[in-house]
Amino acid sequence: MLKLTYLQQWKVRSKTDNQRILTTLIILVALFAIAAILSRGVFLKPSNLLNLVFQNAILGVVSLGQFLVIITAGIDLSVGSLVGLSTVLLMVFQFAGLAGALVMTLVVPLVLGLINGFFVSLRRLPAFVVTLAMMLFAYSLAQVISGGAGVYSGLNGAPLSPALVAFNKQVIFGIPYPAIVWIAALLGVSLYLRLSLGHFTYAVGGNELAAFLSGIPVVTVRLLAYILSALYASIGGILAVARVGEGHPASGQPYLLDSIAAVTIGGANLAGGEGSVIGTLMGVIILGTINNIMNLLNISPMMQPAVKGIVILLAVYINSRKKRG
Amino acid sequence: MRNKASARRLAQRLNPYSAWIVLLVLVAYGAFGVRNFLSQMNLSAILYQYSIIGLLALGQFLVILTAGIDLSQGSVVALTSITAALVMTRYNVWLGIACGLLLATSMGAISGLLVSRTSMPPFLVTLGMMGVARGLAMQIANARPVPVYNDSFIAFGSSSLLGIPVSTYIWVGVALLCLFFLTRRPLGRYVYAVGSSEENCRLSGIKVPSVKLTVYVLSALLTAVGGVIWTSRLGSGSPVGGVNYELESIAAVVVGGGSLFGGKGRIDGVMAGVLIFGLINSILNLSGISPFWQGMIKGLIVLLAVALSQLRTRGGDKEEGEPANA
C-alpha cells in the first residue's frame, strides 16, 4: 500500500479542496445570476448586497468556529445556545461598562468551550453528544439568568451601552462595522490555520492516528478548535445584541443548523480533514442569498424551510460528486 | 492487581446493562426520594409521552446502527400529523392514517436513496429533508393546526389496557419486531454489519445500498407511527410540533449504548435510554425544579451516561485507530 508523507497528503487534499472551492464559487455565481434575473436587478444593487453582508455577519462569524471544529472531524451543536447565552450575558453585564461587559461575555463561553474540548479531546467522548449536552446546559444557563424572557438592561438597570447601539449604523469606507468584524474573524481563522498549531487541524481531522504518530499534539489542536468555536459563537452573540438591542436565550437557535449547513455547502467534509475558510465564507453567502431571494420574491415563510432544504441537498450533492472521483 | 482485574471483568459483564442500571438507580431515587413518583397517574403519564419518543428512538437506532443519523424525525412527525388530520377530517380515519404513513415513508425513501446512491453524508441529507418536510407540513396546513373531530381516534391516544397505555403496547410490540428483525433476519444482521464495516460488507457481496435504504424507510415509518399516536393524543395535527424530537431520540439511543459510529447497541438498551429521559423529566417536574434549570441537569446526565458507556468500550475491546495516549 502506498504510504504518503504528511506533506504529500496535504497536497493531495488541498487539490480536492481547490476543486470544491471552484464548485462552490460556481454555485454562488449561478445563484447570484438567478437572483439578479428574478429580482430584475434589484438584487445586485449595492444597497442590497451590503444588506446581504450586514444580515449574515453573525452567521458568518459563528460558521467560522463551526468550520474549525468540523475539520477536526467533530461537530459543535452548542454554538446556537452559546450565541443565545452570550446575548443574555452581554446585557446582564452592562453594569460593568462596555469593555468590562465584553470581556466577561467572552469569558463564560470560553470556559464552556474549554469544557467541550476537554471531554472531546481528553476524555474522547463523541463530539455530537458532548456538545449536545452543552447545548442543553448553555441554553438552560441562559434561561436561568434571563428568567426565560428577553433582557433589555444590565443587572443594576443600566441600559445597553450607546456605543453598542450605534455600532450597527457605523461604516468605514462604506463597509458596515459588523461586516468588518466578520472580515477580522475570517483573517483570524486564516492566520490561525497558517500557524503551526492551526495548520495541524487538517491533519488531526484527516487521519488522527497518523497525526498522533507524527508527533502532532492532537489533544491540544482539538481543544483549541472547540475553544475557538465557543469564542466565535460569543462574538456572534455580541453582534446579535448590537443588532437587536436585546438579550434572549433563544436568539441563537437558527445559527446551529445554518452554521453546519454553511460549512458543508462550502465544501467541508463532516468526516473531517477537508474544507476551506473561503468555502465557508461562500457557504454563508449562499445561504444568505437564498434567504434574500426568497424575501425579494415574496416566497411565503411557510415554504422557506423547504426551499432551503432543497438548496442544501443540491449544493451538497454537487460537492459530494467530486469526493470519490 | 487481581482486584483490579476482577473489577474490570465485573464491569465488562455489566456493560450491556449499564443503561438499565442507570434506570434502576433513577427508579429507586424516584420511589424513595420523590413524592407521588410511583403513583399510577405519574407512571402512565411518563409512558404516554415517552412511548412516542420510544418509537422514534427505535427508528433512529436502526439508522444509527449503519453509522447514519436521521435529523428529519421531528419534521416527519409534524408532516404525518398534518396529513393524517387533514385526510381524516375530509374522508375517514383509516385513510388518514394510511396517507400519513405513506407520505412519511416516501420522505424516508428519498433520504434513503440519497444516502445510499450518492456519496452525500446522512447528516446533511436528513438536515435537508428536515427543512423539506417542515416546509411541506406548513404549506399543506397553511401554518395552522388542523383539529380532528373523530372521537374514537382521539380516544385511542389516551386509551389504556390493564392500566398501561395502548401506545406503550405498540412501542413494545414494535421493539420486539425490531429485535426479531435485527437478530433473526439476514437483512437485520446486515444492518449491524454495514455499521461495523461498510467496506467488508461490500466485499462480502452484501447489497449495502439496499440495507441503508431499508433503515431510512423504517425510521420514517416508525416516526410516522409515533406521529399518528401524537396526533391522537393532541387531538389535532400541528405543523409546528415535533421540533427537536430527533435530538431526544438520538440522545436516548446514545445513552442506551448505541454508538454514532455504527454497529453497536441493543434494542433493550435503547428502550432503557428512552425511559431514562422519561424518568429524569418526571423526577425534575415532580421535585418542582424550574424548567429553566432542567436543561442543565439533563445536559449533565447525558454527559455522565455517555462517559459511563465510553468507559466500558475502553475497558473492553480497544477501538482500532485509537491513539495510545487516549
HADDOCK unambig.tbl for C-alpha pairs under 7 A between the chains (distance, minus, plus):
assign (segid A and resid 125 and name CA) (segid B and resid 307 and name CA) 6.67 0.50 0.50
assign (segid A and resid 125 and name CA) (segid B and resid 310 and name CA) 6.82 0.50 0.50
assign (segid A and resid 130 and name CA) (segid B and resid 303 and name CA) 6.10 0.50 0.50
assign (segid A and resid 133 and name CA) (segid B and resid 299 and name CA) 4.03 0.50 0.50
assign (segid A and resid 133 and name CA) (segid B and resid 300 and name CA) 6.62 0.50 0.50
assign (segid A and resid 133 and name CA) (segid B and resid 302 and name CA) 5.97 0.50 0.50
assign (segid A and resid 133 and name CA) (segid B and resid 303 and name CA) 6.08 0.50 0.50
assign (segid A and resid 134 and name CA) (segid B and resid 299 and name CA) 6.19 0.50 0.50
assign (segid A and resid 136 and name CA) (segid B and resid 295 and name CA) 4.88 0.50 0.50
assign (segid A and resid 136 and name CA) (segid B and resid 296 and name CA) 6.10 0.50 0.50
assign (segid A and resid 136 and name CA) (segid B and resid 299 and name CA) 5.28 0.50 0.50
assign (segid A and resid 137 and name CA) (segid B and resid 295 and name CA) 5.39 0.50 0.50
assign (segid A and resid 137 and name CA) (segid B and resid 296 and name CA) 4.03 0.50 0.50
assign (segid A and resid 137 and name CA) (segid B and resid 299 and name CA) 5.18 0.50 0.50
assign (segid A and resid 140 and name CA) (segid B and resid 292 and name CA) 5.28 0.50 0.50
assign (segid A and resid 140 and name CA) (segid B and resid 293 and name CA) 5.69 0.50 0.50
assign (segid A and resid 140 and name CA) (segid B and resid 294 and name CA) 6.90 0.50 0.50
assign (segid A and resid 140 and name CA) (segid B and resid 295 and name CA) 4.77 0.50 0.50
assign (segid A and resid 140 and name CA) (segid B and resid 296 and name CA) 5.46 0.50 0.50
assign (segid A and resid 141 and name CA) (segid B and resid 296 and name CA) 6.75 0.50 0.50
assign (segid A and resid 143 and name CA) (segid B and resid 292 and name CA) 5.35 0.50 0.50
assign (segid A and resid 144 and name CA) (segid B and resid 292 and name CA) 5.32 0.50 0.50
assign (segid A and resid 144 and name CA) (segid B and resid 293 and name CA) 6.33 0.50 0.50
assign (segid A and resid 148 and name CA) (segid B and resid 292 and name CA) 6.96 0.50 0.50
assign (segid A and resid 209 and name CA) (segid B and resid 321 and name CA) 5.81 0.50 0.50
assign (segid A and resid 209 and name CA) (segid B and resid 322 and name CA) 6.72 0.50 0.50
assign (segid A and resid 209 and name CA) (segid B and resid 323 and name CA) 5.70 0.50 0.50
assign (segid A and resid 212 and name CA) (segid B and resid 323 and name CA) 6.61 0.50 0.50
assign (segid A and resid 302 and name CA) (segid B and resid 135 and name CA) 5.71 0.50 0.50
assign (segid A and resid 302 and name CA) (segid B and resid 138 and name CA) 5.36 0.50 0.50
assign (segid A and resid 302 and name CA) (segid B and resid 139 and name CA) 5.75 0.50 0.50
assign (segid A and resid 302 and name CA) (segid B and resid 143 and name CA) 6.67 0.50 0.50
assign (segid A and resid 303 and name CA) (segid B and resid 135 and name CA) 4.85 0.50 0.50
assign (segid A and resid 303 and name CA) (segid B and resid 136 and name CA) 6.98 0.50 0.50
assign (segid A and resid 303 and name CA) (segid B and resid 139 and name CA) 6.20 0.50 0.50
assign (segid A and resid 304 and name CA) (segid B and resid 135 and name CA) 6.55 0.50 0.50
assign (segid A and resid 305 and name CA) (segid B and resid 131 and name CA) 4.61 0.50 0.50
assign (segid A and resid 305 and name CA) (segid B and resid 132 and name CA) 6.25 0.50 0.50
assign (segid A and resid 305 and name CA) (segid B and resid 134 and name CA) 6.64 0.50 0.50
assign (segid A and resid 305 and name CA) (segid B and resid 135 and name CA) 5.04 0.50 0.50
assign (segid A and resid 306 and name CA) (segid B and resid 131 and name CA) 4.81 0.50 0.50
assign (segid A and resid 306 and name CA) (segid B and resid 132 and name CA) 3.73 0.50 0.50
assign (segid A and resid 306 and name CA) (segid B and resid 133 and name CA) 6.81 0.50 0.50
assign (segid A and resid 306 and name CA) (segid B and resid 134 and name CA) 6.71 0.50 0.50
assign (segid A and resid 306 and name CA) (segid B and resid 135 and name CA) 4.36 0.50 0.50
assign (segid A and resid 306 and name CA) (segid B and resid 136 and name CA) 6.55 0.50 0.50
assign (segid A and resid 307 and name CA) (segid B and resid 132 and name CA) 6.97 0.50 0.50
assign (segid A and resid 308 and name CA) (segid B and resid 131 and name CA) 6.72 0.50 0.50
assign (segid A and resid 309 and name CA) (segid B and resid 128 and name CA) 3.95 0.50 0.50
assign (segid A and resid 309 and name CA) (segid B and resid 129 and name CA) 6.15 0.50 0.50
assign (segid A and resid 309 and name CA) (segid B and resid 131 and name CA) 4.60 0.50 0.50
assign (segid A and resid 309 and name CA) (segid B and resid 132 and name CA) 5.29 0.50 0.50
assign (segid A and resid 310 and name CA) (segid B and resid 128 and name CA) 6.15 0.50 0.50
assign (segid A and resid 310 and name CA) (segid B and resid 132 and name CA) 6.65 0.50 0.50
assign (segid A and resid 312 and name CA) (segid B and resid 128 and name CA) 5.84 0.50 0.50
assign (segid A and resid 313 and name CA) (segid B and resid 125 and name CA) 6.14 0.50 0.50
assign (segid A and resid 313 and name CA) (segid B and resid 128 and name CA) 5.57 0.50 0.50
assign (segid A and resid 316 and name CA) (segid B and resid 120 and name CA) 6.58 0.50 0.50
assign (segid A and resid 317 and name CA) (segid B and resid 120 and name CA) 6.05 0.50 0.50
assign (segid A and resid 320 and name CA) (segid B and resid 119 and name CA) 5.84 0.50 0.50
assign (segid A and resid 320 and name CA) (segid B and resid 120 and name CA) 5.71 0.50 0.50
assign (segid A and resid 321 and name CA) (segid B and resid 119 and name CA) 6.77 0.50 0.50
